[in-house]
Amino acid sequence: MLLVRSVLENTIVEPYSVYAGVPARKVKEAGEANAAMIERIANNYLKYSGWYKK
């Protein structure tokens, strides 16, 4: 999950990249080949997060 406050002002977030940490930093290229999977996971995030709630 990328929190808006973890991305520093004026940071250019590159497409198909993975960012982590506070402040967020690019950790790797996800690649365009993974775009469909990334889109699916993002669209189902609320369902996935519910698995970890009490």
C-alpha positions as YAML, in Angstrom:
chain: A
units: angstrom
residues:
- id: 1
  name: MET
  ca: [0.00, 0.00, 0.00]
- id: 2
  name: LEU
  ca: [1.37, 3.39, -0.93]
- id: 3
  name: LEU
  ca: [0.45, 6.10, 1.55]
- id: 4
  name: VAL
  ca: [0.30, 9.54, 0.02]
- id: 5
  name: ARG
  ca: [2.23, 11.03, 2.92]
- id: 6
  name: SER
  ca: [5.10, 8.58, 2.33]
- id: 7
  name: VAL
  ca: [5.85, 10.07, -1.10]
- id: 8
  name: LEU
  ca: [7.90, 13.24, -0.86]
- id: 9
  name: GLU
  ca: [6.70, 16.39, -2.62]
- id: 10
  name: ASN
  ca: [7.90, 16.69, -6.22]
- id: 11
  name: THR
  ca: [8.70, 12.96, -6.41]
- id: 12
  name: ILE
  ca: [8.14, 11.55, -9.88]
- id: 13
  name: VAL
  ca: [6.57, 8.11, -9.48]
- id: 14
  name: GLU
  ca: [7.49, 6.05, -12.52]
- id: 15
  name: PRO
  ca: [4.92, 3.69, -14.07]
- id: 16
  name: TYR
  ca: [5.44, -0.06, -13.62]
- id: 17
  name: SER
  ca: [7.70, 0.48, -10.62]
- id: 18
  name: VAL
  ca: [7.51, -0.67, -6.99]
- id: 19
  name: TYR
  ca: [8.00, 1.89, -4.21]
- id: 20
  name: ALA
  ca: [8.40, 1.11, -0.51]
- id: 21
  name: GLY
  ca: [9.41, 2.74, 2.75]
- id: 22
  name: VAL
  ca: [8.86, 6.07, 4.46]
- id: 23
  name: PRO
  ca: [9.66, 8.14, 2.59]
- id: 24
  name: ALA
  ca: [8.79, 6.00, -0.41]
- id: 25
  name: ARG
  ca: [11.71, 5.09, -2.65]
- id: 26
  name: LYS
  ca: [11.79, 3.06, -5.84]
- id: 27
  name: VAL
  ca: [12.89, -0.49, -5.06]
- id: 28
  name: LYS
  ca: [12.41, -2.22, -8.42]
- id: 29
  name: GLU
  ca: [10.88, -2.22, -11.87]
- id: 30
  name: ALA
  ca: [7.67, -4.23, -12.06]
- id: 31
  name: GLY
  ca: [7.68, -4.24, -15.85]
- id: 32
  name: GLU
  ca: [4.86, -3.68, -18.27]
- id: 33
  name: ALA
  ca: [4.28, -7.44, -18.45]
- id: 34
  name: ASN
  ca: [2.95, -7.32, -14.86]
- id: 35
  name: ALA
  ca: [0.54, -4.43, -15.52]
- id: 36
  name: ALA
  ca: [-2.57, -6.64, -15.63]
- id: 37
  name: MET
  ca: [-1.66, -8.34, -12.35]
- id: 38
  name: ILE
  ca: [-0.92, -5.00, -10.66]
- id: 39
  name: GLU
  ca: [-4.26, -3.61, -11.86]
- id: 40
  name: ARG
  ca: [-6.12, -6.70, -10.56]
- id: 41
  name: ILE
  ca: [-4.45, -6.54, -7.14]
- id: 42
  name: ALA
  ca: [-5.10, -2.80, -6.81]
- id: 43
  name: ASN
  ca: [-8.76, -3.25, -7.73]
- id: 44
  name: ASN
  ca: [-9.15, -6.03, -5.13]
- id: 45
  name: TYR
  ca: [-7.18, -4.33, -2.36]
- id: 46
  name: LEU
  ca: [-10.15, -3.80, -0.04]
- id: 47
  name: LYS
  ca: [-11.07, -7.47, -0.26]
- id: 48
  name: TYR
  ca: [-7.48, -8.52, 0.46]
- id: 49
  name: SER
  ca: [-7.11, -6.10, 3.39]
- id: 50
  name: GLY
  ca: [-10.27, -7.55, 4.96]
- id: 51
  name: TRP
  ca: [-8.47, -10.89, 5.36]
- id: 52
  name: TYR
  ca: [-6.20, -9.28, 7.98]
- id: 53
  name: LYS
  ca: [-8.81, -7.39, 10.00]
- id: 54
  name: LYS
  ca: [-10.20, -8.81, 13.21]
...
